[in-house]
Amino acid sequence: MRRHAAPVGLAAPEGAAFFLTGRNRPRQAAGRCSAIHLERTFTSRPVGFRVVIARTWWMELQTSGPDVAATGPARVLARWRGLHVPPGLKRALTTVSMLGLATASGAFMVFLTQTLLARELGPAAYGLFASSLATVTMVGPLAGFGLTQFRLKVYGAEGWAANRWLRPSLRFTLLTTSLALGILVAWSLFIAPHNGTRFALLALTPVVFSILAIDLVSNKLRLEERFGAMALWQMAIPASRLLVAFALLLVPQLTGRFVALSYCMISILVALSVFPHVRRMVSGDIELHGHGPRPAASDRVAIDPGVASLWSQAWAYGAFAVLYPVFFQISTILLKYLHSDAQAGMYSIGLAIMTAVYLIPATIYQKYLLLKLHRWNTHDVAKFWRVYRQGNVAMLLLGLVISAGIVLVSPWIVPLVFGERYRGVVGILMILAICAPIRFLSTAMGSALVTDNHMRLRVVAMAMATVVAVLANLLLIPRFGAHGAAWATVASELVLLAGTYWGVQKFNRPQRAA
């Protein structure tokens, strides 16, 4: 039992009627009552609990006097128990609330940035810029190749021994980053039209570095469960881009080229700022949380698995990371090439609003629960499935509420915020609102497919949804424009949900039979 010195001033005077002992039952006692008695009573509680109880009890003794000393502590304890929150749940609620606040702040900054850019640039110029940025963000995740998810998996299962995967994963990242940059440069030079898109794509290419940098530093901080620092890093890019939007507001003569070049500089600065963290990560300097103290040097596993072994285990995470941005961004890009920049600008506003909505389940599952799910899947399977079932119900209900809210408020809030030129976004949002409960539920279900070797089932589901998204957009956009792109998105989200459900049932069936 850990011993702590009694706080000064907490010893009861001679004549105090009793102290707590045994299983928190009051009994009569003569002599002194000190905080040490309380400490012995509440050995299963944190020190803060003991100090609060001791101080509260002594305050009651001082204010009420000896006549109520026999009832004061029992009353205090009963009152505190009525409000008791388990420490684990309290920490979880605090962390989720903090991440939720940071995510909401980041989403608000992104929303405000896009609002200012859309109002200042107009539908056509904003559509050109937004579709170019969508192209970069579609290709950019190829740089990280989903290794963030893979590292969370191996650290959740192997603990400190997973340091052996760091060097091959970073060597592989160099290859995939070079490939992503090559694709963007080739797209800019040989596919993009000459109406300013080529310049925008080349200027925005360094965004790949910022995506990768934030991915790496968030990975390190998540393993250390330093969620506050992770949240601050993830708000760095939205906050910087918001300053660019304010500059455009203050100086109306600035154009979309200024915005593209500013985004380029922000990306380079963020990547340089993250470099010290990456260097420590390469050397294995990670304060891993939840796996005990760092083992002695003689006990560490130093075998380098190599890039080939990494590929054999991580390809599914990479495939998903590459497919998802195509699934999500293809509508905006095809609207530009098959219809017009103005239609792409309209749709990108609706998609930006939905992106902010989708951050809710993403925060809960990807930023907070993911590492824990890997750990529970290895060490506490019953808890894993309990959280899975409860999460499905909660996410579906929350998605339905948010969908109803979008339908109710979008007809008056969109023209008010973006201006009458963007009233067409209302119709797009009415369709996209259907996606909210679908996406919330598929995110919750998909959490069961990121553990063990079941990620390949999630890749199959995402591949089917991506194919449907591309084909549906090619079919509907030429005739229906942005509304056709919205219905194509609904169809692809339904396919993703169905594929995710199929994947969970496929790998869970043998377990239930056993």
VOGU-3710 file (C-alpha; in Angstrom, 3 decimals, decimal comma):
1> mrrhaapvgl> 0,000/0,000/0,000  1,331/3,409/-0,936  1,692/5,761/2,035  1,200/9,497/1,868  1,816/12,063/4,570  -1,286/13,452/6,191  -2,058/16,999/5,001  -1,244/19,681/7,511  -4,212/20,725/9,623  -6,326/17,629/9,024
11> aapegaaffl> -5,793/15,952/12,413  -8,962/16,122/14,462  -8,708/17,528/17,982  -9,072/15,513/21,147  -12,680/14,609/21,691  -13,581/13,944/18,073  -16,256/11,276/18,262  -15,105/8,724/15,677  -13,185/7,963/12,489  -13,822/5,700/9,476
21> tgrnrprqaa> -12,317/2,242/9,369  -12,839/-1,264/8,027  -15,178/-1,174/5,036  -16,017/2,502/5,363  -18,263/1,992/8,444  -18,298/4,555/11,252  -17,446/3,355/14,744  -16,966/5,036/18,089  -13,407/5,927/19,067  -11,636/8,029/21,600
31> grcsaihler> -8,508/10,001/20,879  -7,274/11,583/17,682  -8,648/11,158/14,168  -6,158/11,899/11,385  -6,007/11,769/7,629  -3,939/8,561/7,950  -7,084/6,840/9,250  -8,890/8,006/6,170  -6,038/6,847/3,959  -6,236/3,361/5,429
41> tftsrpvgfr> -9,957/3,331/4,822  -9,866/4,383/1,173  -6,834/2,446/-0,074  -8,693/1,576/-3,278  -9,214/5,237/-4,153  -6,797/7,792/-5,611  -4,979/10,141/-3,229  -7,109/13,044/-4,441  -10,208/11,231/-3,198  -8,715/10,756/0,275
51> vviartwwme> -7,669/14,383/0,541  -11,097/15,663/-0,567  -12,903/13,395/1,895  -10,562/14,360/4,727  -10,888/18,068/4,065  -14,662/17,877/3,698  -15,009/15,911/6,906  -12,785/18,269/8,871  -14,696/21,284/7,527  -17,915/19,740/8,794
61> lqtsgpdvaa> -16,367/19,034/12,180  -15,204/22,624/12,401  -18,477/24,201/11,278  -20,937/21,847/12,982  -19,122/21,021/16,177  -18,935/17,843/18,290  -22,709/17,359/18,355  -22,837/16,304/14,704  -19,465/14,603/14,565  -21,066/11,186/14,723
71> tgparvlarw> -23,122/11,793/11,610  -21,008/14,226/9,579  -18,543/11,785/7,924  -21,198/9,215/7,104  -23,304/11,939/5,530  -20,353/13,277/3,534  -19,423/9,802/2,306  -22,982/8,984/1,278  -23,343/12,265/-0,540  -20,024/11,761/-2,387
81> rglhvppglk> -20,928/8,184/-3,321  -24,110/9,401/-4,921  -21,985/11,428/-7,344  -19,202/8,875/-7,745  -17,849/8,366/-11,263  -15,414/5,466/-11,821  -11,899/6,842/-12,418  -11,561/5,020/-15,756  -14,855/6,413/-17,036  -13,991/9,880/-15,762
91> ralttvsmlg> -10,663/9,839/-17,621  -12,360/8,556/-20,772  -15,031/11,273/-20,646  -12,393/13,938/-20,034  -10,262/12,752/-22,947  -13,169/12,407/-25,368  -14,471/15,839/-24,334  -11,051/17,387/-24,909  -10,658/15,709/-28,292  -14,214/16,640/-29,164
101> latasgafmv> -13,565/20,271/-28,292  -10,351/20,284/-30,338  -12,083/18,581/-33,252  -14,976/21,009/-33,077  -12,550/23,922/-33,008  -10,642/22,540/-35,990  -13,859/21,867/-37,884  -15,078/25,374/-37,151  -11,828/26,861/-38,444  -12,023/24,746/-41,606
111> fltqtllare> -15,647/25,737/-42,094  -14,917/29,425/-41,533  -11,940/29,278/-43,886  -13,974/27,701/-46,667  -16,817/30,133/-46,041  -14,535/33,155/-46,423  -12,796/31,712/-49,474  -16,099/30,852/-51,129  -17,566/34,305/-50,515  -14,451/36,169/-51,659
121> lgpaayglfa> -13,500/34,048/-54,670  -16,949/33,245/-56,045  -18,289/29,842/-57,194  -16,073/29,424/-60,277  -12,715/30,499/-58,769  -13,462/28,727/-55,522  -14,468/25,599/-57,433  -11,135/25,619/-59,297  -9,181/25,942/-56,066  -11,309/23,441/-54,113
131> sslatvtmvg> -11,143/20,779/-56,831  -7,364/21,210/-57,093  -6,996/20,838/-53,320  -9,287/17,801/-53,445  -7,001/16,233/-56,050  -3,967/16,729/-53,809  -5,740/15,419/-50,708  -6,947/12,422/-52,723  -3,388/11,458/-53,691  -1,684/12,690/-50,491
141> plagfgltqf> -2,592/9,767/-48,190  -0,563/7,512/-50,476  2,498/9,015/-48,750  1,602/7,598/-45,346  0,097/4,450/-46,907  -2,003/3,687/-43,852  1,007/2,848/-41,693  -0,473/4,900/-38,856  -3,155/2,252/-38,434  -0,602/-0,534/-38,752
151> rlkvygaegw> 1,643/0,962/-36,057  -1,312/1,292/-33,689  -2,115/-2,358/-34,320  1,389/-3,721/-33,683  1,975/-1,514/-30,637  -1,389/-2,520/-29,212  -0,495/-6,204/-29,626  3,303/-6,268/-29,109  3,894/-3,327/-26,783  7,516/-2,171/-26,619
161> aanrwlrpsl> 8,637/-4,951/-28,958  6,858/-3,131/-31,811  9,725/-0,609/-31,944  11,310/-3,038/-34,406  8,787/-1,924/-37,034  9,706/1,767/-36,913  12,692/1,830/-39,250  11,212/-0,334/-42,043  7,939/1,628/-41,876  9,766/4,944/-42,270
171> rftllttsla> 11,889/3,594/-45,128  8,716/2,471/-46,839  7,190/5,911/-46,241  10,010/7,501/-48,235  9,103/5,327/-51,222  5,375/6,006/-51,040  5,910/9,752/-50,571  8,065/9,876/-53,700  5,343/8,011/-55,589  2,636/10,436/-54,424
181> lgilvawslf> 4,685/13,453/-55,483  5,373/11,883/-58,875  1,675/11,245/-59,487  0,744/14,842/-58,662  3,428/16,353/-60,864  2,434/14,094/-63,772  -1,251/14,955/-63,257  -0,418/18,668/-63,272  1,665/18,517/-66,445  -0,283/16,049/-68,579
191> iaphngtrfa> -3,919/15,942/-67,363  -4,829/19,287/-65,752  -6,286/21,981/-68,040  -4,492/25,292/-68,616  -7,160/27,475/-66,953  -5,151/27,885/-63,743  -5,591/24,328/-62,543  -2,031/23,368/-63,472  -0,581/26,196/-61,379  -2,864/25,391/-58,442
201> llaltpvvfs> -1,930/21,704/-58,466  1,814/22,372/-58,589  1,559/25,003/-55,845  -0,485/22,697/-53,625  1,751/19,648/-54,088  3,693/20,315/-50,806  0,407/19,723/-48,964  1,451/16,068/-49,214  4,289/16,809/-46,770  1,969/18,418/-44,233
211> ilaidlvsnk> -0,484/15,510/-44,424  2,351/13,071/-43,790  3,912/15,200/-41,043  0,718/15,552/-39,025  0,048/11,852/-39,557  3,424/10,885/-38,083  3,392/13,220/-35,097  -0,207/12,277/-34,266  0,793/8,628/-34,423  3,600/9,173/-31,900
221> lrleerfgam> 1,483/11,259/-29,521  -1,419/8,824/-29,701  0,849/5,932/-28,721  1,978/8,041/-25,762  -1,679/8,950/-25,058  -0,748/12,638/-25,095  -4,088/13,561/-26,581  -3,834/17,250/-25,712  -0,605/17,711/-27,672  -2,019/15,669/-30,534
231> alwqmaipas> -5,093/17,895/-30,690  -2,933/21,044/-30,805  -0,822/19,696/-33,675  -3,900/18,745/-35,648  -5,271/22,266/-35,282  -2,058/23,847/-36,606  -2,993/23,602/-40,295  -6,644/24,749/-39,944  -5,567/27,738/-37,820  -2,876/28,760/-40,308
241> rllvafalll> -5,221/28,457/-43,275  -7,792/30,565/-41,477  -5,232/33,391/-41,350  -4,900/33,131/-45,126  -8,662/33,454/-45,500  -8,650/36,559/-43,272  -5,896/38,055/-45,436  -8,061/37,492/-48,503  -10,954/39,176/-46,707  -8,862/42,210/-45,765
251> vpqltgrfva> -7,230/42,549/-49,187  -9,901/41,730/-51,816  -7,389/42,208/-54,661  -5,719/38,912/-53,714  -6,658/35,911/-55,859  -6,800/32,140/-55,681  -3,108/32,004/-56,605  -2,247/33,780/-53,373  -4,284/31,198/-51,455  -2,550/28,289/-53,215
261> lsycmisilv> 0,934/29,702/-52,548  0,037/30,401/-48,910  -1,134/26,817/-48,437  2,175/25,716/-49,943  4,208/27,722/-47,405  2,088/26,506/-44,496  2,669/22,890/-45,530  6,439/23,339/-45,708  6,592/25,055/-42,300  4,468/22,363/-40,644
271> alsvfphvrr> 6,645/19,604/-42,088  9,810/21,291/-40,812  8,273/21,784/-37,354  7,385/18,111/-37,054  10,870/16,894/-38,042  12,256/16,741/-34,430  9,394/14,450/-33,412  10,011/12,199/-36,404  13,703/11,993/-35,560  12,923/10,869/-32,003
281> mvsgdielhg> 10,399/8,408/-33,365  12,996/6,846/-35,677  15,326/6,305/-32,718  12,547/4,559/-30,768  12,158/7,437/-28,310  8,451/6,802/-27,656  6,966/6,870/-24,153  4,548/4,046/-24,862  1,473/4,073/-22,630  -0,406/1,057/-21,334
291> hgprpaasdr> 2,364/-1,560/-21,649  4,383/-1,078/-18,485  7,854/0,417/-18,157  10,349/0,423/-20,997  12,276/-2,891/-20,964  16,001/-2,987/-20,298  18,289/-2,792/-23,305  19,161/-6,478/-22,999  15,477/-7,455/-23,180  14,592/-5,478/-26,312
301> vaidpgvasl> 13,853/-7,153/-29,611  16,125/-5,462/-32,135  15,427/-7,582/-35,213  14,538/-5,402/-38,210  11,637/-7,175/-39,991  12,451/-5,470/-43,295  10,258/-3,715/-45,856  9,048/-6,972/-47,436  7,693/-8,251/-44,126  6,133/-4,849/-43,476
311> wsqawaygaf> 4,372/-4,944/-46,836  2,964/-8,419/-46,171  1,304/-7,207/-42,971  0,466/-3,580/-43,805  -0,741/-3,686/-47,412  -4,400/-3,774/-46,351  -4,022/-0,592/-44,284  -2,303/1,091/-47,223  -4,942/-0,025/-49,693  -7,683/1,367/-47,469
321> avlypvffqi> -5,791/4,645/-47,026  -5,487/4,998/-50,806  -9,069/3,978/-51,601  -10,842/6,159/-49,043  -9,847/9,588/-50,451  -10,848/8,413/-53,931  -14,186/7,288/-52,519  -14,680/10,602/-50,706  -13,204/13,198/-53,101  -13,971/11,760/-56,536
331> stillkylhs> -17,315/13,585/-56,832  -15,724/17,044/-56,520  -12,973/16,201/-59,004  -15,281/14,657/-61,615  -17,690/17,593/-61,306  -14,822/19,863/-62,360  -13,836/17,768/-65,351  -17,322/16,600/-66,447  -19,389/19,695/-65,648  -17,915/22,993/-64,409
341> daqagmysig> -15,793/24,645/-61,729  -18,915/26,371/-60,387  -20,708/23,060/-59,818  -17,581/21,687/-58,172  -17,532/24,728/-55,891  -21,178/24,231/-54,906  -20,672/20,571/-54,136  -17,454/21,174/-52,209  -19,339/23,462/-49,806  -21,862/20,726/-49,063
351> laimtavyli> -19,093/18,173/-48,723  -17,197/20,484/-46,352  -20,215/20,639/-44,054  -20,551/16,860/-44,103  -16,828/16,496/-43,473  -17,253/18,488/-40,270  -20,119/16,195/-39,279  -18,084/13,053/-39,996  -15,387/14,258/-37,619  -17,613/13,245/-34,702
361> patiyqkyll> -17,353/9,454/-35,167  -13,801/9,824/-36,489  -12,738/11,544/-33,259  -14,280/8,893/-31,062  -13,024/5,860/-32,962  -9,806/6,905/-34,694  -8,354/9,390/-32,216  -9,473/7,863/-28,931  -10,692/4,273/-29,181  -8,509/2,775/-31,914
371> lklhrwnthd> -5,444/1,905/-29,846  -7,671/0,690/-27,015  -9,621/-1,550/-29,409  -6,396/-3,189/-30,541  -5,426/-3,767/-26,913  -8,862/-5,107/-25,891  -9,011/-7,377/-28,930  -5,791/-9,013/-27,706  -6,316/-8,976/-23,949  -10,060/-8,477/-23,227
381> vakfwrvyrq> -12,259/-9,795/-26,047  -15,499/-9,515/-24,050  -14,948/-5,809/-23,500  -14,069/-5,360/-27,186  -17,426/-6,721/-28,340  -19,346/-4,916/-25,606  -17,925/-1,572/-26,751  -18,603/-2,545/-30,376  -22,309/-3,251/-29,784  -22,907/-0,176/-27,661
391> gnvamlllgl> -21,061/1,985/-30,175  -23,231/0,821/-33,068  -26,445/1,840/-31,308  -25,062/5,155/-30,088  -23,631/6,154/-33,470  -26,827/5,307/-35,363  -28,988/7,378/-33,017  -26,548/10,297/-33,067  -26,385/10,186/-36,862  -30,176/10,320/-37,155
401> visagivlvs> -30,356/13,347/-34,865  -27,666/15,211/-36,824  -29,268/14,321/-40,162  -32,568/15,799/-38,991  -30,744/18,908/-37,819  -29,103/19,410/-41,226  -32,459/19,132/-43,006  -34,066/21,635/-40,636  -31,416/24,376/-40,563  -29,730/24,259/-43,985
411> pwivplvfge> -32,471/26,145/-45,938  -31,868/29,329/-43,961  -28,314/28,944/-42,665  -26,599/28,307/-46,030  -27,717/31,520/-47,774  -27,047/33,467/-44,580  -23,486/32,186/-44,205  -22,336/31,743/-47,813  -24,542/34,241/-49,633  -27,318/33,928/-52,179
421> ryrgvvgilm> -24,880/32,760/-54,866  -24,630/29,457/-52,958  -28,337/28,796/-52,375  -27,972/25,751/-54,624  -25,972/24,107/-51,844  -29,231/23,634/-49,887  -30,539/21,030/-52,304  -27,191/19,225/-52,233  -27,217/19,136/-48,424  -30,753/17,769/-48,333
431> ilaicapirf> -29,455/14,737/-50,207  -26,136/14,424/-48,375  -27,913/14,549/-44,998  -29,041/10,983/-45,682  -25,389/9,955/-45,383  -24,965/11,021/-41,746  -26,520/7,989/-39,974  -25,083/5,675/-42,644  -21,544/6,964/-42,131  -21,817/7,022/-38,326
441> lstamgsalv> -22,937/3,390/-38,261  -20,374/2,196/-40,811  -17,594/3,896/-38,807  -18,699/2,094/-35,651  -19,006/-1,247/-37,451  -15,698/-0,759/-39,227  -13,897/-0,494/-35,888  -14,163/-4,287/-35,611  -12,321/-4,713/-38,910  -9,116/-2,883/-37,997
451> tdnhmrlrvv> -7,961/-5,565/-35,565  -6,103/-8,835/-36,099  -5,899/-9,640/-39,813  -9,440/-8,600/-40,670  -8,464/-5,310/-42,293  -8,553/-7,014/-45,687  -12,337/-7,392/-45,282  -12,628/-3,663/-44,740  -10,532/-3,115/-47,878  -12,959/-5,260/-49,881
461> amamatvvav> -15,881/-3,174/-48,598  -14,106/0,088/-49,416  -13,085/-1,161/-52,879  -16,704/-2,012/-53,712  -17,902/1,383/-52,469  -15,179/3,206/-54,435  -16,106/1,414/-57,661  -19,762/2,331/-57,139  -18,804/5,952/-56,373  -16,769/6,313/-59,586
471> lanllliprf> -19,337/4,620/-61,831  -22,329/6,418/-60,306  -20,624/9,802/-60,648  -19,684/9,105/-64,260  -23,312/8,166/-64,952  -25,127/10,907/-63,029  -22,930/14,012/-63,182  -23,265/14,736/-66,939  -27,059/14,784/-66,609  -27,777/16,018/-63,065
481> gahgaawatv> -24,640/17,926/-62,084  -23,998/18,372/-58,362  -27,275/16,703/-57,371  -26,242/13,629/-59,323  -22,909/13,639/-57,465  -24,794/13,812/-54,146  -26,976/10,809/-55,013  -23,885/8,927/-56,152  -22,386/9,620/-52,715  -25,483/8,253/-50,951
491> aselvllagt> -25,330/5,086/-53,056  -21,651/4,542/-52,332  -22,139/5,116/-48,587  -24,861/2,463/-48,549  -22,565/0,030/-50,350  -19,806/0,774/-47,813  -22,178/0,094/-44,911  -23,396/-3,157/-46,471  -19,843/-4,275/-47,219  -18,712/-3,455/-43,673
501> ywgvqkfnrp> -21,610/-5,431/-42,190  -20,739/-8,367/-44,455  -17,125/-8,226/-43,338  -17,988/-8,231/-39,621  -20,414/-11,124/-40,058  -17,875/-13,085/-42,089  -15,113/-13,070/-39,483  -17,457/-13,173/-36,476  -19,384/-16,238/-37,670  -16,656/-18,771/-36,834
511> qraa> -16,213/-17,242/-33,366  -19,919/-17,537/-32,579  -19,963/-21,112/-33,849  -17,030/-21,946/-31,551
//
